[in-house]
Structure formats: structure tokens, C-alpha cells
Amino acid sequence: MAKNTVVLAGISAWDEAYDNLKNAFTKIGDELKKAGIEPAGRPLTIFVDTDDNGFKYEAMVPIAKVPEGRTELTPEIKFGKTPEGKSFRFVHKDAYDEIDGTYETITAYLDIKEIVAKDAFIEEYVSDFTDSQDTNFEVNIYVQPKE
């Protein structure tokens, strides 16, 4: 079931991914605090479009409910919903800088099982963003199969 969220869309180069996502979540957290809205779940990122140079993303933080009559928290941060439907969950527990290896494993698994995935991958951050070299950094990666 889809959850209510606040959403900040952005674009990043791959080598700036960790810092840009960390900054996006800091910005969202600051605005939620100003508005007196509590997060209702772990932050997540939907990778909307990717290529060799970088990616477009939607950084999201779940909230209990959208304030009545509002479509945005700020002009930059909108209200939205998490993706819903069936998904496969994979866990990455290592430095964020090492996540490419996990994605290679996921891709190989999907190929072997002949699973065609939707284009957008979803990362849910179990750990807080502290350091891109933190080897205990934990991320749930969700892959939704095409129907």
C-alpha cells in the first residue's frame, strides 16, 4: 500500500550520489521540522532515470498524512506517495561507495530468473547518512517486476 511522503526531485552525477542524496534528506528533514511534521518511516530514493553519467531521482520521506488542502511543503518539496505493488527486496550492507557490486548481483539474479524489472530501482536507507565509507551502511534495494 502506498504511503504518503514528501518528495524532493533532483539530478546527480554518480560520483556525487552519496553527498547529493545526503543533502536532499537534510533539506527535507529541515523543512519537515519547520512545518512540525514527523517522519513516519525511513527515507528512500527512487531512481527515475539513469545513464552512464548520472541519474534523476526522487528523494522521499514517509509522513503520516498530508496536511489538508496542500500539494507542497515548499515550492521545491512536494507531497506524494511511495510506489506500491509487488517487489523483490535485496540488502546492501557495506559502504555506499560499494553499492555497484550489489546492483551487479541483483542484475545477474534477475537475468537468471528471467525477471523483467520496472525501470526504477528503489533504495530505502536503514542507516543514517554519515559517511560514504561506513562499512555498516545498510540499504534495502527494492525491484518491482513488470506485470
C-alpha positions in Angstrom: 0.0 0.0 0.0 1.4 3.4 -0.9 2.4 5.7 1.9 2.2 9.5 2.0 5.6 11.1 1.5 7.3 14.4 0.9 9.3 14.3 -2.3 12.4 16.3 -3.5 13.4 15.6 -7.1 16.9 16.1 -8.3 19.7 15.2 -10.7 23.1 13.9 -9.8 26.3 12.6 -11.3 27.2 9.1 -10.0 30.4 10.3 -8.2 28.3 12.8 -6.2 25.4 10.5 -5.4 26.1 10.0 -1.7 26.6 13.7 -1.0 23.6 14.8 -3.1 21.3 12.3 -1.5 22.5 13.1 2.0 21.9 16.9 1.2 18.4 16.1 -0.2 17.4 14.3 3.0 18.9 17.0 5.2 16.9 19.6 3.3 13.7 17.5 3.6 14.3 16.9 7.3 14.8 20.7 8.0 11.6 21.6 6.2 9.6 18.9 7.9 10.9 20.1 11.3 9.9 23.7 10.4 6.4 22.5 9.4 6.1 20.4 12.6 5.6 17.2 10.6 7.2 14.0 11.9 8.7 11.4 9.5 6.7 8.1 9.5 9.4 5.8 8.1 12.9 5.5 6.7 14.0 7.8 3.8 14.0 6.3 0.3 15.1 7.2 -3.2 13.5 6.3 -6.4 16.0 6.3 -9.3 13.7 7.6 -12.0 16.2 7.7 -14.9 19.8 6.5 -15.1 22.6 6.6 -17.6 26.4 6.3 -17.6 26.8 9.9 -16.4 24.3 10.1 -13.6 20.6 9.8 -12.6 17.4 11.6 -11.9 15.9 10.8 -8.5 13.1 11.4 -6.1 14.2 11.6 -2.5 11.3 10.7 -0.2 10.5 10.6 3.4 7.2 8.9 4.5 4.8 11.0 6.6 1.6 10.0 8.4 -0.7 12.3 6.4 -0.6 15.2 4.0 -1.9 18.5 5.6 -5.3 19.2 4.3 -5.6 21.2 1.1 -1.8 21.2 0.5 0.1 19.8 -2.5 3.6 21.0 -1.5 5.6 21.6 1.6 7.7 24.2 -0.2 7.9 25.1 -3.9 10.8 22.5 -4.1 9.4 19.8 -1.9 6.0 18.3 -2.9 3.7 15.8 -1.3 3.5 12.4 -3.0 3.2 8.7 -2.4 5.6 5.7 -2.3 5.4 3.2 -5.1 3.1 0.3 -4.5 2.9 -3.3 -5.7 4.9 -6.4 -5.6 8.7 -6.1 -5.2 11.8 -8.0 -4.5 14.0 -6.8 -1.6 17.8 -7.1 -1.7 20.0 -5.9 1.2 23.3 -4.0 0.7 25.3 -3.8 3.9 28.7 -2.1 3.1 30.0 1.3 2.2 27.6 3.2 -0.1 30.6 3.6 -2.4 30.5 -0.2 -2.9 26.8 -0.4 -3.9 27.6 -1.0 -7.6 28.6 -4.6 -6.7 25.2 -5.2 -5.1 23.5 -3.9 -8.2 25.6 -6.2 -10.4 24.5 -9.1 -8.3 20.8 -8.0 -8.5 21.0 -7.7 -12.3 22.6 -11.2 -12.6 19.8 -12.6 -10.3 17.1 -11.0 -12.4 18.6 -12.3 -15.6 19.0 -15.9 -14.3 15.4 -15.9 -13.0 14.2 -14.2 -16.3 12.5 -11.4 -14.3 11.9 -8.2 -16.2 12.0 -5.3 -13.8 10.4 -1.9 -14.0 12.9 0.8 -14.9 13.0 2.5 -11.4 15.0 1.0 -8.6 14.1 2.0 -5.0 16.6 2.4 -2.2 15.4 2.5 1.4 18.0 3.7 3.9 18.1 1.6 7.1 21.2 3.5 8.2 21.6 7.3 8.6 23.8 9.0 6.0 27.0 9.7 8.0 30.0 8.7 5.8 30.1 7.1 2.3 32.9 4.8 3.6 30.9 3.4 6.5 31.1 -0.4 6.0 28.0 -0.9 8.2 25.8 1.3 6.0 22.6 -0.7 5.3 20.2 -0.2 2.3 17.2 -2.2 1.2 17.0 -2.2 -2.5 13.6 -2.9 -4.0 13.0 -4.0 -7.5 9.5 -4.2 -8.9 8.8 -6.7 -11.6 6.8 -5.7 -14.6 3.4 -7.2 -14.6 
